Amino acid sequence: MKQAFQRSIVVIMRLEQRDIVPRGGSFFAHLFENPSVGLERDLYWNFTLDFEPVHYLDQEWDISAAVEWIRLAKSQSPLDNVVEMSAHKQPNAEASFYLAEHWQSDEWQLNVESANGNRSWKADFAFLVDFAGLDDDPVPNLKIKGSVAIGFAGFIVIPENLSPKPGTVEEAAELLSQYVTLDSSFSCTDETWRYVFNRR
């Protein structure tokens, strides 16, 4: 008697730009230095973009993108200016796309513009990512672009990252004042291990 076999067919959905829908994001700046690797003290900006979960290979995945280790002139603070950033202008920055793991982007642009009296910001972004895919489903040259509103998460000072270490809010504010203007609308939250300066 012949035995019937039924082949299981798995349909692989190819990830495309239209599947990646932005929903928000945030940015912050932290005072940091690491002389052992030649990283001088400066205010370093980090931007995170969040996207709607995507249904890919019969699973739902959280996805995001990030641009980190941006250095800006004091007058270029995203709090009160339009800032244009790119892989060409910021060769030491790191940009990546996250889906299950981080995928590097060597070609990217990020423009941040303030709005609503410096209470909100808009980010226009474009990333070109060599996404290796999952389960042998590569998507080379994946393009991610769009616009989204993002929020500011504060200026951050972590004493352990600096030498000498600031021991008070006043000392942390004095260090920050070398890189950004903190007016009377800012207050500081002392979280024991770090100081976070943000608008009230």
For each residue, the residues with C-beta under 8 A, 3 or more apart:
1:
2:
3:
4:
5:
6:
7:
8:
9:
10: 58
11:
12: 57 135 137
13: 55 56 57 58
14: 137 139
15: 19 20 54 56 99 131 133 137 139 142
16: 19 139 142
17: 20 142 143 144 145
18:
19: 15 16 54 56
20: 15 17 51 54 63 144 146
21: 51 52 146
22: 25 49 50 51 52 125 146 147 148
23: 50 51 52 148
24: 49 50 148 149 150 151
25: 22 47 48 49 50 123 148 149 150 151
26: 47 48 150 151 152 153
27: 45 46 47 48 78 112 121 150 151 152 153
28: 45 46 152 153 154 155 156
29: 43 44 45 46 154 155 156 180
30: 43 44 46 155 156 157 158 161
31: 41 42 43 44 155 156 157 158 161 162 175 176 179
32: 39 41 42 44 158 161 162
33: 39 40 41 42 161 162 163
34: 37 38 39 161
35: 38 39 40
36:
37: 34
38: 34 35
39: 32 33 34 35
40: 33 35
41: 31 32 33 162
42: 31 32 33 71 179
43: 29 30 31 71 72 155 176 179 180
44: 29 30 31 32 68 69 70 71
45: 27 28 29 69 70 71 72 78
46: 27 28 29 30 66 67 68 69 70
47: 25 26 27 66 67 68 70 110 112 123 150
48: 25 26 27 64 65 66
49: 22 24 25 64 65 66 123 125 148 150
50: 22 23 24 25 64
51: 20 21 22 23 54 63 64 65
52: 21 22 23
53: 60 61 62 63
54: 15 19 20 51 60 61 63 99
55: 13 58 59 60 61
56: 13 15 19 59 60 61 99 134
57: 12 13 134 135 137
58: 10 13 55
59: 55 56
60: 53 54 55 56
61: 53 54 55 56 99 100
62: 53 98
63: 20 51 53 54 97 98 99
64: 48 49 50 51 97 98
65: 48 49 51 95 96 97 98 105 125 127 144
66: 46 47 48 49 94 95 96 98
67: 46 47 70 85 93 94 95 108 110
68: 44 46 47 93 94 95
69: 44 45 46 92 93 94
70: 44 45 46 47 67 85 90 93
71: 42 43 44 45 90 92
72: 43 45 76 77 78 83
73: 76
74: 77 179 180 181
75: 81
76: 72 73 81 83
77: 72 74 80 81 83 180 181
78: 27 45 72 81 83 112 114 121 152
79: 114 118 152 180
80: 77 114 118
81: 75 76 77 78 114
82: 111 112 113 114
83: 72 76 77 78 111 112 113
84: 89 109 111
85: 67 70 89 90 93 109 110 111 112
86: 89 90 108 109 110
87: 90 91 93 95 105 106 107 108 109
88: 91
89: 84 85 86
90: 70 71 85 86 87 93
91: 87 88
92: 69 71
93: 67 68 69 70 85 87 90
94: 66 67 68 69 104
95: 65 66 67 68 87 104 105 106 108 110 127
96: 65 66 102 103 104 105
97: 63 64 65 102 103 105 127 129 131 142 144
98: 62 63 64 65 66 101 102 103
99: 15 54 56 61 63 103 131 134
100: 61 134
101: 98
102: 96 97 98
103: 96 97 98 99 129 130 131 132
104: 94 95 96 129 130
105: 65 87 95 96 97 108 127 128 129
106: 87 95 128
107: 87 127 128
108: 67 86 87 95 105 125 126 127 128
109: 84 85 86 87 124 125 126
110: 47 67 85 86 95 123 124 125 126
111: 82 83 84 85 123 124 125
112: 27 47 78 82 83 85 121 122 123 150
113: 82 83 121 122 124
114: 78 79 80 81 82 118 120 121
115: 119 120 121 122
116: 119 120
117:
118: 79 80 114
119: 115 116 199
120: 114 115 116 149 151
121: 27 78 112 113 114 115 149 150 151 152
122: 112 113 115 147 148 149 150
123: 25 47 49 110 111 112 147 148 149 150
124: 109 110 111 113 146 147
125: 22 49 65 108 109 110 111 144 145 146 147 148
126: 108 109 110 143 144 145
127: 65 95 97 105 107 108 143 144 145
128: 105 106 107 108 141 142 143 144
129: 97 103 104 105 141 142 143 144
130: 103 104 140 141 142
131: 15 97 99 103 138 139 140 142
132: 103 138
133: 15 136 137 138 139
134: 56 57 99 100 137
135: 12 57
136: 133
137: 12 14 15 57 133 134
138: 131 132 133
139: 14 15 16 131 133 142
140: 130 131
141: 128 129 130
142: 15 16 17 97 128 129 130 131 139
143: 17 126 127 128 129
144: 17 20 65 97 125 126 127 128 129
145: 17 125 126 127
146: 20 21 22 124 125
147: 22 122 123 124 125
148: 22 23 24 25 49 122 123 125
149: 24 25 120 121 122 123
150: 24 25 26 27 47 49 112 121 122 123
151: 24 25 26 27 120 121
152: 26 27 28 78 79 121 198 199
153: 26 27 28 196 198
154: 28 29 196 197 198
155: 28 29 30 31 43 176 180 182 186 196 197 198
156: 28 29 30 31 194 195 196 197
157: 30 31 162 166 172 175 176 194 195 197
158: 30 31 32 161 162 193 194 195
159: 162 165 166 167 172 193 194 195
160: 165 193
161: 30 31 32 33 34 158
162: 31 32 33 41 157 158 159 165 166 175
163: 33
164:
165: 159 160 162
166: 157 159 162 171 172 174 175 195
167: 159 171
168: 171 172
169: 172 173 188 190 195
170: 173 174
171: 166 167 168 174 175
172: 157 159 166 168 169 175 176 188 195 197
173: 169 170 176 177 182 188 197
174: 166 170 171 177 178
175: 31 157 162 166 171 172 178
176: 31 43 155 157 172 173 179 180 182 197
177: 173 174 180 181 182
178: 174 175
179: 31 42 43 74 176
180: 29 43 74 77 79 155 176 177
181: 74 77 177
182: 155 173 176 177 186 197
183: 186
184:
185: 199 200
186: 155 182 183 197 198 199 200
187: 197 198 199 200
188: 169 172 173 195 196 197
189: 195 196 198
190: 169 195
191: 194 195 196
192:
193: 158 159 160
194: 156 157 158 159 191
195: 156 157 158 159 166 169 172 188 189 190 191
196: 153 154 155 156 188 189 191
197: 154 155 156 157 172 173 176 182 186 187 188
198: 152 153 154 155 186 187 189
199: 119 152 185 186 187
200: 185 186 187
